[in-house]
Amino acid sequence: MSEIVLVVAIAENGVIGNKGALPWHISDDLKRFKAMTLGHTIVMGRKTWDSLPRKPLPGRVNVVVTRQKDWRCEGAVTANSLGAATAGTSGTVMVIGGAEIYERALPMATRIELTEVHRAFAGDARFELDRSGWTETARESHVTPEGLRYSYVTLTR
C-alpha cells in the first residue's frame, strides 16, 4: 500500500484558492512543492489540473480524478475515483488538490505537508483542516521579501 500524503497551502481563514489560482505568490513554497513531489505520483482533481500553468507537471506521474467519463488529457492518467487513482501505485502518492480531493484523501493520509499562510485571503476554494488525531512533527517559519509570513508544517498520524 502506498503512503498517502496531502500537500496543501492554507491561508489562516481556510482559503486554498481563488478563481482557479493560488491567492498568494510564495516562490520558495513553489520550489519546495516541486522538490517534494518530483519522482512521485501526484493526484489532483480536474479543476486543479486545469489551473496548472504547465501540464503535465514534469518528472511526476500525473493522475487526474474526474467524474466526467469521457474526459482525457495528454500526459496524465485519468481516474473516476480517489481509490482508482491510488490503486496499484507503489511508493508515495502526493495529493495536491483541490478541496474535494483533499477531503476524500484525508482519512487515508498518514502525512500532511502543510504550508500555513499567516494571512486571510479572499477565495472561492476552502479546506478546513481538522488537526485532531494529527501530530506536528516539524515546523519552519519564513517570511517572503514582501513581508508575507508563512510556515512549513509536517503533520503525521
C-alpha positions in Angstrom: 0.0 0.0 0.0 1.2 3.5 -0.9 1.8 6.2 1.6 -0.8 9.0 1.0 0.5 12.5 1.7 -1.5 15.7 1.4 0.5 18.7 0.0 -1.5 21.8 0.8 -1.1 25.5 1.4 -3.9 27.1 3.5 -4.5 30.7 4.5 -5.4 31.4 8.1 -9.1 31.7 7.1 -9.1 28.3 5.3 -8.8 29.6 1.7 -6.7 27.4 -0.6 -7.6 29.0 -4.0 -9.4 31.8 -5.8 -10.7 31.6 -9.4 -8.5 28.6 -10.2 -5.3 30.1 -8.8 -3.4 30.5 -5.6 -4.4 33.8 -4.0 -0.7 34.4 -3.0 2.7 34.0 -4.5 5.4 32.4 -2.4 8.3 31.5 -4.7 10.1 29.3 -2.1 6.9 27.3 -1.5 6.6 26.5 -5.2 10.2 25.3 -5.2 9.5 23.2 -2.1 6.4 21.7 -3.7 8.4 20.7 -6.8 11.2 19.2 -4.8 8.8 17.3 -2.6 6.7 15.9 -5.4 9.4 15.1 -8.1 9.6 11.4 -8.7 6.2 10.6 -7.1 2.7 10.1 -8.2 0.6 13.2 -7.8 -3.2 13.0 -7.6 -5.4 16.0 -8.3 -8.9 16.9 -9.3 -9.7 18.2 -12.8 -10.0 21.8 -11.7 -6.6 21.7 -10.2 -5.3 20.1 -13.5 -7.0 23.0 -15.4 -5.2 25.5 -13.1 -1.7 24.2 -13.7 0.4 26.7 -15.7 2.3 23.7 -17.3 0.7 20.3 -18.0 1.6 17.7 -17.1 3.9 18.5 -14.2 7.2 17.0 -15.4 9.0 14.3 -13.5 5.9 13.0 -11.8 3.0 10.6 -12.7 0.1 13.0 -13.0 -3.3 11.4 -12.1 -6.5 13.4 -12.6 -9.7 12.4 -10.7 -12.8 13.4 -12.6 -16.5 12.2 -12.7 -16.5 13.0 -16.5 -16.4 9.6 -18.1 -15.0 10.7 -21.5 -12.6 13.3 -20.2 -9.0 12.8 -21.3 -5.8 14.8 -21.0 -2.5 14.4 -22.7 0.3 13.5 -20.2 -2.0 12.4 -17.4 -3.8 9.3 -16.2 -7.5 9.7 -15.5 -9.4 8.0 -12.7 -13.0 8.2 -11.7 -12.3 8.0 -8.0 -9.6 8.5 -5.5 -9.5 4.8 -4.8 -8.9 4.1 -8.5 -6.3 6.9 -8.6 -4.2 5.2 -5.8 -4.8 1.6 -6.7 -1.8 -0.3 -7.9 0.6 2.6 -7.1 3.7 1.9 -5.0 5.7 4.5 -3.1 4.4 7.8 -2.0 1.2 9.3 -3.5 1.1 13.1 -3.2 -2.4 14.6 -3.2 -2.2 18.1 -4.5 -5.8 19.4 -4.5 -8.4 20.7 -4.7 -10.7 20.9 -1.7 -12.9 17.9 -2.6 -9.9 15.7 -3.3 -8.3 16.7 0.0 -11.5 15.9 1.9 -11.7 12.5 0.3 -8.0 11.7 0.8 -7.7 12.9 4.4 -9.0 9.6 6.0 -6.3 7.7 4.0 -3.5 10.1 4.6 -0.6 9.4 7.0 1.2 12.7 6.5 0.3 16.3 5.6 2.9 18.7 4.2 1.2 21.9 5.1 2.1 25.5 4.2 0.3 27.8 6.7 -0.1 31.2 5.1 -0.4 33.6 8.0 -2.9 36.0 6.5 -6.5 35.8 5.5 -7.2 35.9 1.7 -10.3 36.1 -0.4 -11.1 32.9 -2.2 -13.7 30.5 -3.6 -11.9 27.3 -2.6 -11.5 26.3 1.1 -10.2 23.4 3.1 -10.8 23.4 6.8 -8.2 21.1 8.2 -9.2 19.4 11.5 -5.9 18.7 13.2 -7.3 16.3 15.9 -5.5 13.0 15.6 -2.5 14.6 13.9 0.8 15.3 15.5 3.0 18.2 14.4 6.5 16.7 13.8 8.2 19.7 12.1 7.7 23.4 11.7 9.8 26.1 9.9 8.7 29.8 9.9 9.5 32.0 6.9 8.7 35.5 5.5 8.6 36.5 1.8 10.6 39.6 0.7 7.2 41.3 0.6 6.6 40.5 4.3 4.1 37.7 4.0 4.6 35.2 6.9 4.2 31.5 6.3 5.2 28.2 7.9 6.0 24.8 6.6 4.4 22.2 8.9 4.6 18.4 8.8 1.7 16.6 10.4 1.7 12.8 10.9 -0.5 10.1 12.4 
